[in-house]
Amino acid sequence: MTRPADTRSADTRGTESSRAPAPARPALGEFLRARRGRVAPERVGIAVGRRRRVQGLRREELAQLAGISVDYYVRLEQGRATQPSPEVLDALARALGLGAAERAHLSALAGTGAGPGPVPTAVGTAEAVPAARVGPVLRQILRSLDRLPVIATDHRLDVVAWNALGAELLGGLQGPHPRRDRNNARFLFLDPASRVVHPEWEARAREAVGLLRMAAGRHPGDTALLALVAELAALSEEFRAVWDSGEVTMCAAGRKSLHHPATGPLTLDFETLQVPAAPGQSGLVVHVYSAEEGTPEAAALAELRAAAEPSA
């Protein structure tokens, strides 16, 4: 089996980088454990017998694939090794077959302290991270895109801004007492109506958990985020199952299926636009939905736009 090139000497192989020591990171170990459990040995050239009972890769198999010592890898999983070098992280990411979002999350866990390992049971002493301010320019931009449904979310998946068509498409966002929870994760896991609004509920659920896990890796001291994760884990077995799988997601582009009571099922294109964060804030993500001209979906959006327009 071919190992990644390793230019370190034998007595330094598998040691941490020379950066200042940091607290143990059980979240990094939990993520590694979850991801190695999802790698089929056959996919990486490891022959298995009928009596194998381990799901995924063994620790020693992953260490061999990554070209690091088994002892060092065990210490990484147990949180006894901190701040692995970028070379070690890259080798582990290659061995685990991580995608871009998972690689970014792995780096965040290795560099920012305690992150989203097991479902948190306490929120610690850190302070909540303030979400980016929704300024007047951003609100004006959202209003100007009146032909497209647009919403903006923070890193906790709170819907913090929207235009009229976006509110109409997703339903229940308007007013001081919205009909649905403005946190998308709470809505998905705690409100049965979400399964009607989102016909592809399982995909949306995995996406939400993956986004929360990514956010928790970037903002490990955010008590409000940790409290949200703990709340969802306590109230939803489905949330706990997806969280424990180590799912990680980054916002991108694609197609999503929605259901609106006035128009029925809709399959819309979507794009996500990142709003840079000011110092000390977390940034926002703007979600823009659209449909190709001349399609039934475009006609449905026009119908919803007319319903969303204020009466004369």
C-alpha positions in Angstrom: 0.0 0.0 0.0 1.4 3.4 -1.0 1.8 6.0 1.7 1.8 9.8 1.3 5.2 11.3 1.2 6.5 12.2 4.6 9.7 14.3 4.8 9.9 14.3 8.6 12.5 12.4 10.5 11.6 9.1 12.2 11.8 10.6 15.7 9.5 13.6 14.8 7.0 11.7 12.6 3.4 12.1 14.0 4.3 14.9 16.4 2.5 18.2 16.6 3.7 21.3 14.9 5.8 23.8 16.8 2.9 26.2 17.5 1.9 27.0 21.1 0.0 24.2 22.8 -3.8 24.4 23.0 -6.4 22.6 25.1 -7.4 19.1 24.1 -9.9 18.9 21.3 -12.3 16.0 21.7 -14.4 17.4 18.9 -11.5 16.7 16.4 -11.3 13.1 17.6 -15.1 12.7 17.4 -15.1 13.9 13.8 -12.2 11.7 12.8 -13.9 8.7 14.4 -17.2 9.4 12.7 -15.6 9.9 9.3 -13.4 6.7 9.4 -16.6 4.8 10.3 -18.0 5.8 6.9 -15.1 4.7 4.8 -15.6 1.3 3.2 -12.3 -0.6 3.5 -12.7 -2.0 0.0 -12.8 1.5 -1.4 -9.2 2.2 -0.2 -7.9 -1.2 -1.2 -8.2 -3.1 2.1 -9.5 -6.7 1.8 -12.0 -7.7 4.4 -13.2 -11.1 5.5 -16.7 -12.3 6.4 -15.8 -12.1 10.1 -14.9 -8.4 10.2 -17.1 -6.6 12.7 -15.7 -3.1 12.5 -17.7 -0.6 10.6 -15.5 1.5 8.4 -11.7 1.7 8.9 -9.8 0.6 12.0 -7.6 3.2 13.7 -4.4 1.4 12.5 -5.7 1.2 8.9 -6.4 4.9 8.8 -3.0 5.7 10.3 -1.3 3.6 7.7 -3.2 5.2 4.9 -2.3 8.7 6.2 1.4 7.7 6.8 1.4 8.6 10.5 2.0 6.5 13.6 -0.8 4.5 15.1 0.0 5.9 18.5 -0.2 9.5 17.3 -3.5 8.9 15.6 -5.0 7.3 18.7 -3.9 10.4 20.7 -5.7 12.6 18.1 -8.9 10.7 18.5 -8.6 10.7 22.3 -8.0 14.5 22.4 -4.5 14.0 23.9 -2.7 15.4 20.8 -3.4 19.0 19.8 -2.7 21.2 16.8 -1.7 18.6 14.2 0.4 20.0 11.4 -1.3 21.0 8.1 0.6 18.0 6.5 -1.0 15.6 8.9 -4.5 17.1 8.4 -4.0 16.9 4.6 -3.0 13.3 4.8 -5.9 12.4 7.0 -8.3 14.3 4.7 -7.0 12.4 1.6 -7.2 9.0 3.4 -10.8 9.7 4.5 -11.8 11.0 1.1 -13.1 14.3 2.6 -14.7 16.9 0.4 -14.1 20.6 0.5 -16.6 21.3 3.3 -15.3 18.5 5.4 -11.7 19.5 4.9 -12.5 23.1 5.9 -14.3 21.7 9.0 -11.3 19.5 9.9 -9.0 22.4 9.7 -11.4 24.5 11.9 -11.5 21.8 14.5 -7.8 21.5 14.6 -7.2 25.3 14.9 -10.0 26.9 16.9 -10.3 24.8 20.1 -13.2 22.8 21.3 -15.8 22.4 18.6 -18.8 20.3 17.8 -17.9 16.9 19.0 -20.6 14.9 20.8 -23.9 16.7 21.3 -23.1 19.4 23.9 -24.7 19.1 27.3 -23.6 22.5 28.7 -22.9 25.8 27.1 -19.8 26.7 29.1 -18.7 30.2 30.0 -18.0 31.7 26.6 -20.2 34.4 25.1 -22.6 34.2 22.2 -21.1 35.3 18.8 -23.1 38.2 17.5 -24.6 37.7 14.0 -23.8 40.1 11.3 -25.9 43.3 11.4 -28.6 43.5 8.7 -27.9 47.0 7.6 -30.0 49.3 5.5 -28.1 48.6 2.3 -28.6 44.9 2.5 -32.3 45.4 3.3 -32.6 47.6 0.2 -30.9 45.0 -1.9 -33.3 42.3 -0.7 -36.3 44.6 -1.5 -35.0 45.5 -4.9 -34.9 41.8 -5.9 -38.7 41.8 -5.8 -39.0 39.3 -8.7 -37.1 36.6 -6.9 -37.6 35.1 -3.4 -34.7 36.1 -1.1 -33.9 35.3 2.5 -30.8 35.9 4.6 -29.7 33.6 7.4 -27.0 33.8 10.1 -24.6 31.0 11.2 -27.2 29.6 13.6 -29.7 29.3 10.6 -31.9 32.1 12.0 -33.8 33.8 9.1 -32.8 37.4 9.9 -34.0 39.2 6.7 -36.2 38.6 3.7 -38.1 40.2 0.9 -41.9 39.9 0.5 -41.7 37.1 -2.1 -39.2 35.2 0.1 -41.6 35.4 3.0 -44.5 34.3 0.9 -42.6 31.3 -0.6 -41.4 30.0 2.8 -44.5 31.1 4.7 -45.1 32.4 8.2 -42.1 34.7 8.5 -43.8 38.0 8.6 -45.0 40.0 11.6 -44.1 40.1 15.3 -45.7 36.7 15.9 -44.6 34.5 12.9 -46.5 31.3 12.2 -43.3 29.3 12.0 -40.1 29.3 13.9 -37.6 31.7 12.1 -34.8 29.3 12.9 -34.6 26.9 10.0 -33.2 24.0 12.1 -35.9 24.3 14.7 -38.6 24.5 12.0 -37.2 21.4 10.3 -36.8 19.1 13.3 -39.6 20.4 15.7 -42.4 21.4 13.4 -44.3 18.7 11.4 -45.3 21.3 8.9 -41.7 21.4 7.6 -42.3 18.0 6.0 -45.0 19.5 3.9 -43.0 22.6 2.9 -39.9 20.5 2.2 -40.8 17.4 0.2 -37.1 16.4 0.3 -37.1 16.7 4.0 -34.3 14.2 4.7 -31.9 16.1 2.4 -32.8 19.4 4.0 -32.4 18.0 7.5 -28.9 16.7 6.7 -28.1 20.0 5.2 -29.2 21.9 8.3 -27.2 19.7 10.6 -24.2 19.9 8.4 -24.3 23.7 8.4 -24.7 23.9 12.2 -21.7 21.5 12.6 -19.6 23.7 10.3 -20.7 26.8 12.2 -19.9 25.2 15.6 -16.4 24.4 14.3 -15.8 28.0 13.3 -17.4 29.5 16.4 -16.7 27.0 19.2 -17.4 29.5 22.0 -20.8 30.5 20.8 -23.1 29.6 23.7 -26.3 30.4 21.8 -25.3 28.0 19.0 -24.3 25.3 21.5 -27.6 25.8 23.3 -29.5 25.4 20.0 -27.7 22.1 19.2 -28.3 20.8 22.7 -32.0 21.8 22.5 -32.5 20.0 19.2 -30.6 16.9 20.4 -32.9 16.7 23.4 -36.1 17.1 21.4 -35.3 15.2 18.2 -33.9 11.7 17.8 -33.5 12.4 14.1 -31.3 15.4 14.8 -29.2 13.3 17.1 -28.7 10.6 14.5 -27.6 13.0 11.8 -25.3 14.9 14.2 -23.6 11.7 15.3 -22.9 10.9 11.7 -20.5 13.8 11.4 -22.4 15.4 8.6 -20.8 18.7 7.3 -22.2 21.0 4.6 -21.3 24.3 3.0 -23.9 26.5 1.3 -23.6 26.4 -2.5 -26.0 26.3 -5.5 -28.4 23.8 -7.0 -32.1 22.9 -7.0 -34.6 22.6 -4.2 -38.1 21.2 -4.0 -40.7 23.2 -2.0 -44.4 23.0 -1.6 -46.7 26.1 -1.3 -50.4 25.7 -0.5 -51.4 28.1 -3.3 -49.2 26.7 -6.1 -48.4 23.1 -5.1 -45.0 21.6 -5.6 -42.2 23.8 -6.9 -38.6 22.9 -8.0 -36.5 26.0 -8.0 -32.9 26.9 -8.7 -31.0 28.5 -5.8 -27.8 30.4 -5.3 -26.2 31.4 -2.0 -24.3 34.7 -1.6 -21.9 35.2 1.3 -22.1 38.6 3.1 -18.6 39.2 4.7 -18.6 39.5 8.5 -17.5 42.7 10.3 -14.9 42.1 13.1 -16.5 40.1 15.9 -19.5 39.0 13.9 -20.2 35.8 12.0 -21.5 36.9 8.6 -24.7 36.2 6.7 -25.7 34.0 3.8 -28.3 35.3 1.3 -30.3 32.6 -0.4 -31.8 33.5 -3.8 -34.4 31.3 -5.5 -35.3 31.5 -9.2 -37.0 29.7 -12.1 -36.4 29.8 -15.8 -38.7 32.0 -17.8 -41.6 30.3 -19.4 -41.6 27.4 -17.0 -44.5 26.4 -14.7 -42.3 27.4 -11.8 -41.8 30.9 -13.2 -45.6 31.3 -13.5 -46.0 30.0 -9.9 -43.5 32.6 -8.6 -45.5 35.3 -10.5 -48.6 34.1 -8.8 -46.9 34.2 -5.4 -45.5 37.7 -6.2 -49.0 39.0 -6.8 -50.2 37.5 -3.6 -47.3 39.1 -1.7 -47.8 42.6 -3.0 -49.5 44.9 -0.6 -53.1 45.8 -1.4 -53.7 49.2 -2.9 
